[in-house]
């Protein structure tokens, strides 16, 4: 099911001319933002949820100018 959803999304993005780097950045930004929402802004918990180091989350928050809490 996930693969089918991703396949449809990728097809739509390609049809619209979205570049790989732009799509990757937007996906990463949204993925991290949702993890932060679910963990009430807790970096350690968000990092664990995503399977990355908390320093990575902190760096990405800065890079994408995300807010830790909604």
C-alpha positions as CSV (number, residue, x, y, z in Angstrom):
1,X,0.0,0.0,0.0
2,X,2.8,2.5,0.9
3,X,4.7,1.6,-2.2
4,X,1.5,2.2,-4.3
5,X,0.9,5.6,-2.7
6,X,4.5,6.6,-3.2
7,X,4.4,5.4,-6.8
8,X,1.3,7.6,-7.5
9,X,2.9,10.6,-5.8
10,X,6.2,10.3,-7.7
11,X,4.3,10.0,-11.0
12,X,2.4,13.1,-10.2
13,X,5.5,15.0,-9.2
14,X,7.3,14.0,-12.4
15,X,4.3,14.9,-14.5
16,X,4.4,18.4,-12.9
17,X,8.1,18.8,-13.5
18,X,9.1,18.8,-9.8
19,X,12.9,18.3,-9.4
20,X,14.2,15.5,-7.2
21,X,16.1,17.8,-4.8
22,X,13.0,19.9,-4.3
23,X,10.8,16.9,-3.7
24,X,13.3,15.3,-1.3
25,X,13.6,18.5,0.8
26,X,9.9,19.0,1.0
27,X,9.4,15.4,2.1
28,X,12.1,15.6,4.7
29,X,10.8,18.9,6.0
30,X,7.2,17.5,6.4
31,X,8.4,14.2,7.8
32,X,10.4,15.9,10.5
33,X,7.7,18.5,11.2
34,X,5.1,15.8,11.8
35,X,7.4,13.8,14.1
36,X,8.0,17.0,16.1
37,X,4.2,17.5,16.3
38,X,3.6,14.0,17.5
39,X,6.3,14.3,20.2
40,X,5.3,17.8,21.3
41,X,8.7,19.2,20.1
42,X,10.8,16.7,22.0
43,X,14.0,16.3,19.8
44,X,15.1,13.0,21.4
45,X,11.7,11.4,20.9
46,X,11.3,12.7,17.4
47,X,14.8,11.4,16.5
48,X,13.9,8.0,17.9
49,X,10.7,8.0,16.0
50,X,12.5,8.8,12.7
51,X,15.5,6.5,13.4
52,X,18.1,9.4,13.3
53,X,20.4,11.1,15.8
54,X,18.9,14.0,17.7
55,X,21.7,16.3,16.3
56,X,20.4,15.5,12.9
57,X,16.9,16.7,13.9
58,X,18.4,19.8,15.5
59,X,20.4,20.6,12.3
60,X,17.3,20.0,10.1
61,X,15.1,22.2,12.3
62,X,17.6,25.0,11.7
63,X,18.1,24.3,8.0
64,X,14.3,24.2,7.3
65,X,13.5,26.9,9.9
66,X,11.0,24.5,11.6
67,X,9.3,25.2,14.9
68,X,9.7,22.6,17.5
69,X,6.1,23.0,18.7
70,X,2.9,23.8,16.8
